[in-house]
Amino acid sequence: MRYAICFTPPARDPLADAAARWLGRNVFSGEVEEHPGLKGLGVHEIAFHTALPRRFGFHATFKAPFRLSEGANEASLLRDLMHFAGRMEPVVLQGLSVGRIGDVYGLILQRPCPEVDHLAASIVQAFDGFRAPLSEAEIDRRNPERLSAPQFTNLSRWGHPYVMDEFRFHMTLTGPLLARDFPRIEQALKAHFDPALAEPVVIANLALFVETERGAPFTVHSLHPLGRVSNRKIA
């Protein structure tokens, strides 16, 4: 069993619905979703390009997948996550939109957001005691020879290279693509996601994701609202 601490919108949120249909899987229920019909991009092509992010589900990673350390258990993790979330404030993600990181598309921020960077760093630090040390095989899967010095330091200290100053908020929507496909897939992604991004996205909760066994799809175990109960908006 592995756990991860992430952000994902609530199940009935328009963005969550758009992502479930694009990826072909609902990250809450685990059920298969029908891909959308989009101009210039067939459903079989969408299924091919979303195979990798489909397993992980729609999310932004704060604390990358980890096995529990010796002496830790799920109950204590849930308790600490609930208390931690209650001490943090929601974060408004201004300028979240479809964009490309290398050869992968996702939802990215068009300008820096110190609040989300602080939230991510705080989560990495606060929950590192729950993380079992990486095995040699897990380290090798990160291709340490390709990492920069700061990234390798992060991998050794925090179990993941892209944390702290190396963190960039993103919500992955495709696997690696060929450059010739960039324009067509970007156009399809924007047509599908722009309506759900018309209003600013708010990180109002932290999601605990679980992978029941190596290679199994990740699903949402539970959502933990940010902020004190007295300060939360009542729908």
N, C-alpha and C positions, 0 to 999 in steps of 0.2 A: 504494500500500500504506500502510495506517495500522496503528498498534499501540496497545494500551492495557494498562495494568497494573491488575489487578483481583483480587478474591477470588471464587472459586466453589468449591463443595465438589467433592471427587474424583468421578469418573464413577459409581462404584458406591454412593455415599453415598445414604441414603434421601431426604435433602433434595434432592439433585441429581435423583433420579428423580422426585420429586413435582413439581419445577419443570419438568422436561422435558415431563411429561405435561400440566401446566397450560398452559404456553406453546405446546406443540405442536411443539417442536424440541429435539433434543439438542445442546447447545452444544459437545460434544466431537466427535461424529461428523458433525453437521450433518443427521442424518436426521430425517425427520418422525415425530412421536409422536402417538398417538391421544389426544385430549382425554378427561378423565375424565367419567363420568356422575355429575352432582351434582343433588341435589334442588333444583328451582326454577330451574335454570340449564342451558339446552340447550347442546349442543356447538357449534352454530353461533354462539350468542351468545358463548361463551367464545372462539371463534376470532376474532370481531370485536373483542372488547375486548382481546385479547392481540396484535393485529397489530403494534403498534409495538414492545413489548418482545421479541417473538419474533425480530426481526432482530438485536437486540443480544445476546440470550441471557441466561441467568440469571447475574447477577453483581452485585457492588458495586464501583463505580469508585473507584480510588485515583488513577491517572494517566490522565486522559481521553484519548481517541483523538488521536494525533499522527502527523504525517509525520516521517520521519527528517531531521535537520539535515544540512547539507552536510558530508561527511567521515565521518558515522556510518554504521554498517552493522548488519545483524541479528546477526552473530556477536559484535560488541562489546557490543551491547545484551544478548544472552543471557548473555555472560560476566559483565557487571556485575550483572545481575539475580541470577544464581546466587550471586555473592559477597555481594551486599547481603542476600539472603534468609538466608544463613548467619549473618549478624551480628545478625539480629532474632529475637525470641522469639515463639512462638505467642500468640495473643490469644483468650481465652474471651469469647464474646458472651453475657453474661447478659441474659435478658429479651428476646431477639429474638422478635418475634411479628408477626402481620398487623396492619397499621395504615395510616392514610391520611395522605398529604402533599398538602394542597390537594385536587385532584380526582383524584388518582392513588393506587392502592393498591400496597403492597409489604410487604416485611418490614423493620421498623424496630426500633430499640432503645427500650425504655420508660424508660431512664434513661441518663445520660451514661456514656461509657466512655473515660476519658482515654488508655488504652492504644491503642485503635483510632484515636483522633484523632492521637496521636503517630506511629503507623505511617503513616497517610495523609499527614501533613505531611512526614515523612521521605522518602517515595517521591516526592512532588511535587518536593522540592528535589533529591534525589539524581539524578533522571533528566531534569531539565530541559535538560541539555546535549544530550540526544538529540532534543529537540523542535525541529522547524523553526518559524520564526516564522509566526504566523497570517496568512493572506491577508486582504484586505479583505472578500472574500465570506464567509470563515469567521467574521470578527468580526461581520459583519452578521447572520449566522444566529443569533448569540447575543442579538439584540435589545438592544444596549448601552444604548439609551435607557430601557429598563425596569429596568436594574440599579441597585442602590444604589451609593454611592460606594466602599465596601469591595469589592463584587463587581466593579465596573468596574476597580478597581486590580488585583484578582486576575487578571482577564481580560488586562489589559495585561502584567502581570509573569509570570504562570504559564500563560497560555493557556486558563484556565478560571475562571469566576466563583466556583464553589462549592468552594473549597479553603481550607486554613488555618482561620481562625476561622469561615468560612462553610460548612465541611464538615459534612454530616450523613450518617452511615452509613445506607444503604438499598439494598434489592434490589428493583427495580421489577417489578411483576407485571401491571399493566394500563396502558392508555392513559388519557387523560382521560375521566372518567365524568360523567354527569348526577347531580345530587344525589338524584333520586328512585330511582336504582339503587343508592345506597350500601348500604343495609341488606341487600338481597338478595345482592349480590355479596360483601360482607364475610362474611356467613354461609357462603356457599359456599367462600370462600377459607379460612376457619378450619376448616371441616369437612375440607377437603383437606390443609391444611398442618399443623394442630396435631399429628397423630401424628408427623410428621417433626421437630417442634420440642420433643418431650417432653424431650429431653436438650439441655444447652447446646451451641450450635454453636461450633466452634473454628476460628479462622483459622490453619490449620496450613501453608498454602502461599500463594504468590502465583501468579497465572495471567497469562501473557502471551497476550492476545487479538490476533487479526489480522483485518483487513478487506482482502481482496485487491484490491478496487476500490471506488470510491465507491458506496455504496448496497448493496453485497453483505452477506450475513449475516456477523456476527462469529462466529468459532470460536476454541476454545482451541488455541493453538500448543503450549504447554508449561506444566507445573506446576513450581514451584520451592519445595521445602520450607523452612519457617522453622526457624531454630535450627541449632546445630552438629550434625554427624552423630552425634557421640558422645552427644549429649543427647536425640536423638530416640527415641521409643518404637518398638520393633520389634513389628509385628503378629504 
